[in-house]
Amino acid sequence: MNRDRKAYLFAGLAIAAWSTVASAFKLSLRELSPAELLLYASLTSTLVLAVVIAWQHGWRSLREWRGADYLASFGLGLLNPFLYYLVLFGAYDRLPAQEAQPLNYAWPIVLVLLAAVFLGQRLKPAILLAMGVSLAGVAVISTRGELLAMRFTDPAGVSLALASTVIWASYWLLTLRDRRDPVVRLWVSFLFGSIAILIYVLCVEPLRMPGVRGLMGAAYVGCFEMGLTFVWWLSALRYARNAAQVSGLIFLSPFISLFFIHFTVGEPIYSSTVIGLVLIVGGIIAQRHFQANTLKTDVQ
């Protein structure tokens, strides 16, 4: 199998998995609290990533780590998985999956804003216009199309979903220049994060043994949202001759996800969700296009 086929195979696996996780979140939260789902999912992901690292003979890279590396991963673990997924699952617990998912998908907008503030990246008018299109999509979904009334369906749920975009964009920005093995780095972060989650659960709610459905849901989330899918996506980008083309396929995921949400969770899909999602994704694609052109201009 040549490089391109491997790239598209791994990208297809990742997109297929990510397209199901919004439904998995919602179904699992019928059995578990957000904190419980996070605890069992993160433990599963930690185990899965450990197996992947052993398979790839990646443990040797830890010999090069210093105390500062572990401290950095501890901080990253507090962001992801601990804070990010606790906030995200809280949003899914309050909102329909079809609303929480596209709102969370708006994180690239926040990333551009953070990069402008902390990295000094320029925001040209075309980029700001593209961001405005995405933000219009956020407003359409948050109000279910009643823009003039600006009456949010669940202000707390919407706030949690949007807060998750800030947390994820911050995490992404902090790892942007990290040259450590990404799978090993993620495993250490999940190890520290799982410990933090366990302490949190013990402090805020009684630790109980969930039923089989809850455990299966958490295991699925741990494997296909937090663990294996990350490795598949990295493999797709590594094998790709043109990473931009492969990474663009990720925009299929939220639309495919709506089908799973409808047929597995049983949610009727609102027209406002589809319109809002098109605006969010369209704005992000336009934003990426304008940023690429800006980089070319700067190089010339």
Secondary structure, DSSP 8 states (H G I E B T S, - for coil): --HHHHHHHHHHHHHHHHHHHHHHHHHHTTTS-HHHHHHHHHHHHHHHHHHHHHHTT-GGGGGG--HHHHHHHHHHHIIIIIIHHHHHHHHHHHS-HHHHHHHHTTHHHHHHHHHHHHS-----HHHHHHHHHHHHHHHHHHHTT-TTTT--S-HHHHHHHHHHHHHHHHHHHHTTT--S-HHHHHHHHHHHHHHHHHHHHHHHS------HHHHHHHHHHIIIIIIHHHHHHHHHHHH-SSHHHHHGGGGGHHHHHHHHIIIII-----HHHHHHHHHHHHHHHHHHHHHHHHHHHHH-
